[in-house]
Amino acid sequence: MIATEKKAPLVLILGAPGAGKGTQAERIAQFLNVPSISTGAIFRQNIKEETELGKRANEFISKGEFVPDSVTNPMVAARLEAPDVDNGCLLDGYPRTVEQAHYLRDALASKGKEIDLVLEIVTNQEEVIARLLKRAEIEHRADDNEEVIRHRMEVYREMTEPMATYYADQDKLVQVDGMGTIDEVWARIEKALLDAGFARN
């Protein structure tokens, strides 16, 4: 990648459950001085405002089902129209599939924009499972047992690994070792951002 300073950065972060993605997403957004946009926040906002899409999303969420692309995509597209995204954003949790990545590509292209960088936090699955089980024990999360956690990992791998390949083929994917302390992982992410031509704002 050519290390030239980028304006209005559009960055995407990937990471399996337990990879510490949420914590690092906050730091990346602060570094770039852009909003961090997650599908969870978009869903909650639309449900709170009782928009038509929010009502449809809630039907799936209340049953513990994935919200389909026909609902998720227009919600994200609407969020990307907001004025605070004019100077860039960090996308967390979207796109999750290659189909969503295609939709996002077309939505951004219509505005003359594109994803600049995709950061994937890579972790050791067994160590992360042990970490999540310990957290579940401390926080008394009875539903976070090993079977459930392994299933979430499998779903993530099936849905998201092809997307990592999709962005790697476009020379936009940078993998970062996600093992170690929060600060150690952040140091690697910061270096990846600087190497990709992003300056601290």
C-alpha positions, 0 to 999 in steps of 0.5 A, a space after each residue: 500500500 502506498 503510504 500517502 495521507 488519506 482524507 475521509 478514511 473508510 475503514 472496516 474492522 473484522 474479528 471473531 467473537 472474543 477478539 477484542 474488536 469492540 475495544 479496538 474499534 473505539 481506539 481506531 475511531 479516536 485515532 482517525 477522528 471518525 464515528 464508529 458505526 456498528 450494525 448493533 447500534 444502527 438496529 437499536 436506533 431504528 428500533 428505538 425510533 420505531 422506523 419501518 426497518 426497525 420494526 422489521 429488524 426487531 421481528 428477527 432479533 426478538 427471535 434470535 435470528 439474523 436480520 436479513 440483508 433486505 433489512 440490514 443493507 438499507 439501514 446501513 446505507 441510510 446511516 452512511 448518508 448522515 453528515 457525520 460520515 462525510 469525513 469518513 467512518 469505521 465500520 464494525 460488524 458490517 459487512 458480514 458476508 460477501 453479498 453485503 460487501 458487494 452491496 456496500 461497494 456499490 453504495 459507496 461507489 455511487 458517491 465516489 467512495 470506497 473502503 480504504 483498509 480492512 483490519 482483521 484481528 487474528 486470534 488463537 481460537 482455543 485461547 479466545 474460547 478459554 477467555 470467553 468461558 472465564 468471562 462468562 464465569 465471572 459475569 455469570 453468563 449461563 448462556 455463554 457455555 462452550 458449545 454456544 461459543 464454539 457455534 458462534 465461532 463456526 458461524 463467524 468463520 463460515 460467513 466472514 472468512 470468505 469476506 476476508 479473502 474478498 478484501 485480500 484479493 483487492 489488496 485491502 486486508 491487513 491482518 493484525 495479531 490479536 493476542 496479548 494485552 489491549 495495549 500490545 494489540 493496539 500498538 500493532 493496529 496503530 502501526 498498520 494504520 500508519 503504514 497504510 497512510 493514515 495520520 492521527 487526527 
